[in-house]
Amino acid sequence: MKHKICRFSELQRYMPGCSRRMLALQLNELEADNIISKKVYPVIPPKTEYSLTAFGKTLTPLINEMNTWGEMYNQIHR
């Protein structure tokens, strides 16, 4: 997912416990921090795509390490 373009509904499927409002707020914050870019197409219904910026891609190694740690933690604390 780190190198692809995602639509809002797709991101929602990845995070079923996250409300639409919270996801929208977080995406706006990530966009304001230049971690993701947002492209809105002028169609009905609106089509919006999100992707990592070059700056956002620099977080990939950190996120991968956090994922590895989380998997290890889950194995230990089952």
Buried (B, 14 or more C-beta within 10 A) or exposed (E): EEEEEBEBEEBBEEEEEEEEEEBBEBBEEBBEEEBBBEEEEEEEEEEBBBBBBEEBEEEEEEEEEEEEEEEEEEEEEE
